[in-house]
Amino acid sequence: MEPVQSSKSILYQTVYLIVILSFSLLANAQESTNSNSAGQESPNNGKTQVNQPKSEQLDSANPNSKSEQIGPSNSKNVHKPTNSAIESRIQNLLKQSKRSFEYSEAAKYTHLKWSERMNKYSVGLLPVLNYSGIPIEARDESTDYYDHGKLPVEINHLFRDTLTTSRQFNLNQRKPDYWLQLTIEEYHQPFPFAANDKWWQTARDTVDRAFTSAKPATVKLSLKVTAGERPFRQWKDAASMTISNCDLNTTPQALSSINNQNQILKDYLSTTPGQAFLSASNFLIIQTVKRLAEEVDYAHVEKIIGDEIYLKSENSNFKVGETLQVHYTGQNPDSSPFNTKQIKVIKAAPGYAIAYPLSIRADHLKTGDLVKTNSRHPFESPAYRFTSTGRCAEVIVAQAE
């Protein structure tokens, strides 16, 4: 099994930089101590003499001598990171590795506005795993029920809907390039869990909640990405979101046209657990898009007419005159270093291109063969919108991180 890539590598870099910063501070303190001791006066035959470096003492003893340096000088331009630069990098790494958000920080991920310029990734969804201890069940309840009851089965639709409205993915359950699997790691509601399965339990729990203050809701999700039709090294990330009633967004992210009439989903998204679930899902989608944007993109041969090879790619920009490398269908492009068959782009349009063979005959290619591209759309962070349901916060329109 291949190793899993996660935010742990960022944490390791952070620890490493903290150690470097500590040694740097100790070195500066030692140099300061040495310089203070070097400036002290020492007795010499009744005279006072200030300690000088050895080279300066030799030069003063022999005025005619010339100072000659053998070998490289230690004072040459040796780049050492300053303490402020190291501290700044540590802060950036800590910010990147942060996976737990509370209140207004978490609420900003409840409504993302993605850029019109986007990549499209072919993904399939595996069944949602639930390790929270709170059962998932299909039932029609009032909005208040989600503050203490079972998880609605509609959360499966919610994650799928969140992927759809981001416009970064094409859902494909047959032969996707990547498989996504969401896991509910933790699920903490404002009130103690009460399923309301029996009338006498419902009455008792209702009385108990009347004398209990609501707590913020906390939802922790993880998302795993594995290889589908394209080779990919397994990757996983997680996020924990805590939202209180003060942080509820009046306008959470809109549902797609398929689920826009789903009243259960709408009710669920008006609660703190529902918006915490939405916030964690959106954050993980951002991290997934960032990760997939690092992958090399491959166009595919759509058709061949004579010597003209028609290419299609949803994520890359073709340029007239550029040379592209061909990989045959069924090969792992990353394990084919000796495959140097090349074609040249002679016409280009957004997402499409016509190429001419250079080191391969066109009739040796077939529909579906992969072509390694040279460029793709860079990742653009989505904006977010938050409008508080109460007087706790102000309307915010800003850039998501």
C-alpha positions in Angstrom: 0.0 0.0 0.0 1.3 3.4 -0.9 1.9 6.0 1.9 -0.9 8.5 2.6 -0.1 12.2 2.0 -1.6 14.5 4.6 -1.0 17.6 6.6 1.5 15.7 8.8 4.4 16.7 6.4 3.6 20.4 7.0 3.7 19.8 10.8 7.1 18.1 10.4 8.4 21.1 8.5 7.0 23.3 11.3 8.8 21.4 14.0 12.0 21.4 12.0 11.9 25.2 11.6 11.2 25.7 15.3 14.3 23.7 16.1 16.3 25.8 13.6 15.0 29.0 15.2 16.0 27.8 18.7 19.5 27.1 17.6 19.8 30.4 15.8 18.7 32.3 19.0 21.2 30.3 21.0 24.0 31.1 18.5 23.2 34.8 18.6 23.3 34.8 22.4 26.6 33.0 22.4 28.1 35.6 19.9 26.9 38.4 22.1 28.6 36.9 25.1 31.8 36.4 23.3 31.9 40.0 21.9 31.3 41.4 25.4 34.2 39.3 26.9 36.5 40.3 24.0 36.1 43.9 24.7 37.2 43.6 28.4 40.7 44.9 29.4 43.5 42.5 30.4 46.8 43.4 32.3 50.0 43.1 30.3 53.3 44.3 32.0 51.4 47.0 33.8 49.8 48.2 30.6 46.3 47.9 29.5 45.7 46.1 26.3 42.5 45.4 24.4 42.3 41.9 23.0 42.6 41.9 19.2 42.0 39.3 16.6 45.2 37.3 15.8 45.4 38.6 12.3 45.3 42.2 13.5 48.0 41.5 16.1 50.3 40.1 13.5 49.8 43.1 11.2 50.5 45.6 14.0 53.7 43.7 15.0 55.1 43.9 11.5 53.9 47.1 9.7 55.5 45.9 6.4 53.6 42.7 6.3 50.6 42.2 4.1 47.6 40.4 5.2 47.1 37.5 2.8 44.1 35.2 2.9 44.4 31.6 1.9 41.3 29.7 1.0 37.7 31.0 0.9 36.7 33.7 3.3 34.1 32.9 6.0 32.7 36.4 5.6 31.6 35.9 2.0 28.0 36.1 1.1 26.6 33.1 3.0 22.8 33.3 3.1 21.5 32.5 6.5 17.8 32.9 7.2 17.0 35.6 9.7 15.0 35.0 12.8 12.1 37.0 11.4 12.1 35.0 8.2 12.0 31.7 10.1 9.3 33.0 12.3 7.2 34.1 9.3 7.7 30.8 7.6 6.6 29.0 10.8 3.5 31.1 11.0 2.6 30.3 7.4 3.2 26.6 7.9 1.1 26.6 11.1 -1.7 28.4 9.2 -1.5 25.9 6.4 -1.6 23.0 8.8 -4.5 24.3 10.8 -7.5 22.0 10.6 -9.6 23.1 13.5 -11.8 26.2 13.2 -14.2 27.8 15.6 -17.1 30.3 15.4 -16.6 33.0 12.8 -13.6 31.3 11.3 -15.7 28.2 10.7 -18.8 30.1 9.6 -17.0 31.7 6.6 -16.9 28.2 4.9 -20.7 27.8 5.0 -21.0 29.8 1.7 -18.3 29.7 -0.9 -18.4 31.6 -4.2 -16.1 29.8 -6.7 -14.4 31.5 -9.6 -15.8 31.0 -13.1 -12.4 29.9 -14.2 -12.0 26.4 -12.9 -10.7 22.9 -13.5 -13.0 19.9 -13.8 -12.0 16.7 -12.1 -13.8 13.4 -12.8 -14.6 11.9 -9.5 -16.8 9.1 -8.1 -18.3 9.0 -4.6 -17.8 6.0 -2.2 -20.4 5.4 0.6 -20.1 7.9 3.5 -18.5 6.2 6.6 -19.9 7.2 10.0 -17.7 6.8 13.1 -19.4 9.5 15.2 -21.6 7.1 17.2 -24.7 9.1 16.1 -26.9 6.9 13.8 -28.0 8.0 10.3 -31.7 7.5 9.7 -34.3 8.7 7.2 -37.0 10.5 9.1 -39.1 13.7 8.9 -38.6 15.8 12.0 -38.8 19.4 13.0 -35.8 21.7 12.8 -35.1 21.5 16.5 -34.7 17.7 16.3 -31.3 18.1 14.6 -29.9 19.7 17.8 -30.1 16.4 19.6 -31.3 13.6 17.4 -30.1 11.3 14.7 -28.3 12.4 11.6 -30.6 12.8 8.5 -29.9 10.5 5.6 -29.9 13.6 3.5 -26.3 14.3 4.5 -25.3 12.0 1.6 -27.1 14.3 -0.8 -25.6 17.3 1.0 -22.0 16.3 0.3 -22.8 15.4 -3.3 -24.6 18.7 -3.7 -21.6 20.6 -2.3 -19.3 19.0 -4.8 -21.7 19.9 -7.6 -22.2 23.5 -6.7 -18.4 24.0 -6.5 -18.3 23.3 -10.3 -14.9 21.8 -9.8 -16.0 18.2 -10.3 -17.8 16.0 -12.8 -19.5 13.2 -10.9 -18.9 9.8 -12.6 -19.7 6.6 -10.8 -18.5 4.3 -13.6 -14.9 5.2 -14.5 -13.8 8.3 -12.6 -10.3 9.5 -12.5 -10.4 9.7 -8.7 -12.6 8.2 -5.9 -13.7 10.3 -2.9 -14.8 8.9 0.4 -16.1 11.1 3.2 -15.9 10.0 6.9 -17.8 11.5 9.8 -15.2 11.3 12.5 -16.9 13.3 15.3 -20.4 14.8 15.7 -21.2 16.8 18.8 -24.7 18.4 19.0 -25.9 21.4 21.1 -27.8 19.0 23.5 -27.2 15.5 24.7 -28.2 12.8 22.1 -31.8 11.9 22.3 -33.3 9.9 19.5 -37.0 10.5 20.4 -37.9 7.0 19.4 -40.5 6.6 22.2 -43.0 9.1 23.4 -42.1 8.9 27.1 -38.4 9.5 26.2 -39.4 12.4 24.1 -41.3 14.0 27.0 -38.5 13.5 29.5 -35.8 14.8 27.1 -37.8 17.8 26.2 -38.0 18.8 29.9 -34.3 18.2 30.4 -33.4 20.4 27.4 -35.6 23.2 28.8 -33.2 23.5 31.7 -30.0 23.0 29.7 -28.1 25.7 27.7 -27.3 24.9 24.1 -23.6 24.3 23.3 -21.9 25.0 20.0 -22.0 22.2 17.5 -18.8 20.5 16.4 -18.4 18.3 13.4 -15.2 16.7 12.3 -15.0 15.2 8.8 -12.2 13.5 6.8 -11.9 13.0 3.1 -9.8 10.4 1.3 -8.9 10.5 -2.4 -7.7 7.4 -4.1 -6.8 6.5 -7.7 -9.5 5.7 -10.3 -8.6 5.7 -14.0 -5.6 7.9 -13.4 -2.6 6.9 -11.3 -2.7 8.8 -8.0 -1.0 8.5 -4.6 -3.6 8.1 -1.9 -4.3 11.3 0.0 -6.3 12.2 3.0 -7.2 15.3 5.0 -9.5 16.2 7.9 -11.2 19.3 9.4 -13.1 20.1 12.6 -15.6 22.9 12.6 -17.3 24.5 15.7 -20.3 26.8 15.2 -22.6 28.4 17.7 -26.0 30.0 17.3 -24.2 33.4 17.0 -22.3 32.1 14.0 -25.3 30.8 11.9 -25.2 32.1 8.4 -28.5 33.6 7.1 -27.6 32.6 3.6 -25.8 29.3 3.6 -24.5 27.9 0.4 -27.4 27.5 -2.1 -28.4 23.9 -3.0 -28.4 22.7 -6.6 -31.6 22.5 -8.6 -31.9 18.8 -7.8 -32.1 19.4 -4.0 -33.5 22.9 -4.0 -36.9 21.6 -3.0 -35.6 19.3 -0.3 -37.2 20.8 2.8 -35.3 18.4 5.2 -32.0 19.6 3.8 -33.0 23.2 4.1 -34.1 22.7 7.7 -30.9 20.9 8.5 -28.8 23.7 7.1 -30.5 26.2 9.3 -29.0 24.4 12.4 -25.6 24.6 13.9 -24.8 20.9 13.3 -25.9 21.3 9.7 -23.8 24.4 9.0 -20.8 22.8 10.8 -21.2 19.8 8.5 -21.4 22.1 5.4 -18.4 24.2 6.6 -16.2 21.1 7.1 -17.3 19.7 3.7 -16.4 23.0 1.9 -13.0 23.2 3.6 -12.1 19.7 2.5 -13.3 20.4 -1.0 -10.9 23.4 -1.2 -8.0 21.2 0.1 -8.9 18.5 -2.4 -8.9 20.9 -5.4 -5.6 22.3 -4.2 -4.1 18.8 -4.1 -5.5 17.7 -7.5 -4.3 20.9 -9.1 -0.7 19.7 -8.3 -1.2 16.7 -10.5 0.0 16.6 -14.1 -2.9 16.9 -16.5 -3.5 14.6 -19.4 -5.6 15.4 -22.4 -7.0 12.5 -24.5 -7.2 11.8 -28.2 -10.8 12.4 -29.2 -10.5 11.4 -32.8 -8.0 11.1 -35.7 -8.6 12.3 -39.2 -5.7 11.6 -41.6 -2.6 13.2 -39.9 -4.7 15.5 -37.7 -5.0 14.4 -34.1 -8.0 16.0 -32.2 -7.3 16.5 -28.5 -9.7 17.4 -25.6 -8.9 18.5 -22.1 -11.2 20.2 -19.6 -8.3 21.5 -17.3 -5.6 22.6 -19.6 -4.9 25.5 -22.0 -3.3 24.4 -25.4 -0.9 26.7 -27.2 -0.2 26.7 -30.9 3.3 25.4 -31.6 3.8 23.6 -28.3 5.1 20.0 -28.4 3.2 17.4 -26.3 4.1 13.8 -25.3 1.9 10.9 -26.1 1.1 8.0 -23.7 -0.8 5.0 -24.9 -4.0 3.9 -23.3 -3.5 1.5 -20.4 0.0 2.8 -19.5 0.9 4.5 -16.3 2.4 7.8 -17.6 4.6 8.1 -14.5 6.3 4.8 -15.2 7.0 5.3 -18.9 10.1 7.5 -19.0 11.3 6.1 -22.3 8.1 6.9 -24.2 9.1 10.0 -26.2 6.5 9.9 -28.9 5.6 13.6 -29.7 3.0 15.6 -31.4 2.8 19.3 -32.2 -0.2 21.6 -31.7 -1.2 23.4 -34.9 -4.6 24.7 -33.8 -5.9 25.5 -30.4 -9.2 26.6 -28.7 -10.3 26.5 -25.1 -10.3 22.8 -24.1 -9.6 21.6 -27.6 -6.6 21.3 -30.0 -5.5 19.8 -33.3 -2.0 18.3 -33.4 0.3 17.0 -36.0 2.5 13.9 -35.4 6.3 14.4 -35.1 7.9 11.2 -33.9 4.9 8.9 -34.4 2.5 7.9 -37.1 -1.0 9.1 -36.6 -2.4 5.7 -37.5 -0.5 4.2 -34.6 -2.7 6.2 -32.2 -6.2 5.5 -31.2 -9.1 7.2 -29.5 -8.6 7.5 -25.7 -4.7 7.7 -25.8 -3.4 10.1 -23.2 -1.4 13.2 -24.1 0.6 15.0 -21.4 -0.2 18.7 -21.3 2.2 21.6 -20.4 -0.2 23.9 -18.5 -3.5 23.9 -16.6 -5.7 26.5 -14.9 -4.0 27.6 -11.6 -6.0 27.1 -8.4 -8.0 30.1 -7.4 -9.3 30.4 -3.8 -13.0 30.9 -3.6 -14.6 33.9 -1.9 -17.0 33.4 0.9 -20.1 35.2 2.1 -21.4 35.3 5.7 -24.5 37.1 7.0 -25.2 36.6 10.7 -28.7 35.5 11.7 -28.3 37.7 14.8 -26.5 40.8 16.0 -23.3 38.9 16.9 -21.4 39.6 13.7 -21.4 41.8 10.6 -21.8 40.9 7.0 -18.5 39.7 5.5 -17.5 39.3 1.9 -13.9 38.3 1.6 -11.5 35.8 0.1 -11.3 32.3 1.5 -7.9 30.9 2.4 
